């Protein structure tokens, strides 16, 4: 915690630099506007033109849903912040300077690292999922399922594990499409989790496993996979070989590994329960760039809120920071009626109370629950880039 005599006071506005224009970065910008108002001057550093709401992209190949694009500049302006184009490459915590790939330098009183994670292809012998190109990558698979050419489908969730929802959703929607077309399709879902949807706890796990069983989807847990040649997945421990006409793999995630900041073995930024980067003054982290194990938009938004309160306190705003104790929730697309899942609390330790329930498609809550950002997305129309998809 920060003692009052250590807080920045005075008439100069406290300068907050947010590196990243994704869920965590925008959530923090809106949270700071709400918490601190004119006492902070917020700058968002991002190379992208759009904020892309990607959780819906998994439904694109099945014509179930589409990723939505929003003009980033409009959202940043609505948050009362300034948008600067660029990509952070290095941080000088002593000088409080961020350096960008474009050769620029930006100073700050507080820095929030919300760059997201880097994606690494899992195997050259699989179709590697990239949520920016879902329809392009998987449209052919859906056609093969409909026409009966794909008879066995293996879906691999790698370790260390990304957010596993897309793997389950692809398995369920592929199975549903095969059923609709009266095609034969054997689906195997391989995951390093000890049980289905482990992060949600025992009750939800049993419900998800039952749903997979109803769809005749084989679930292989505690599976650490290699794909050394086409149409074959080797499962460790044990060495079982799964043969499949098509193999789909979710990506591995890597941290940003920013020069000047600490990182774990995967390049992720280590943070404490207030979102502060460990061992570095005036630097916070939120979202998939951090070492928080659950890589999910709603959890990223919750950590952004925690970090925003801590930053606001450092700026002299009379707010009390709260430690990070997230719940995790999500809407699981199944090809039929979606399911709503929630566990509270979710981290650290095993999930407590959990929920698994049907939800009508028209009444489904947002895929990403973000306290400050979600209302602004609800009131904006997607940009032309998203509407044309």
Secondary structure, 3 states (H helix, E strand, C coil): CCCHHHCCCCCCCEEEEEECCCHHHHHHHHHHHHHHHHHEEEEEEECCCEEEEHHHHHHHHHCCCCCEEEEHHHHHHHCCCEEEECCEEEEECCCCEEEECCCCEEECCEEEECCCCEEECCCCCCEECCCCCHHHHHHHHHHHHHHCCCCEEEEECCCCCCCCHHHHHHHHHHHHHHHHCCCCCEEEEECCCCCCCHHHCHHHHHHHHHHHHHCCEEEECCCEEEEEECCEEEEECCCEEEECCEEEECCEEECCCCECCCCCCCCCECECCCCEECCCCCEEECHHHECCCCCCHHHHHHHHHHHHHHHHHHCCCCCCCCCCCCCEEEEECCCCCEEEEEEECCCCCCCCEEEEEEECHHHCCCCCCCCCHHHHHHCCCCCHHHHCC
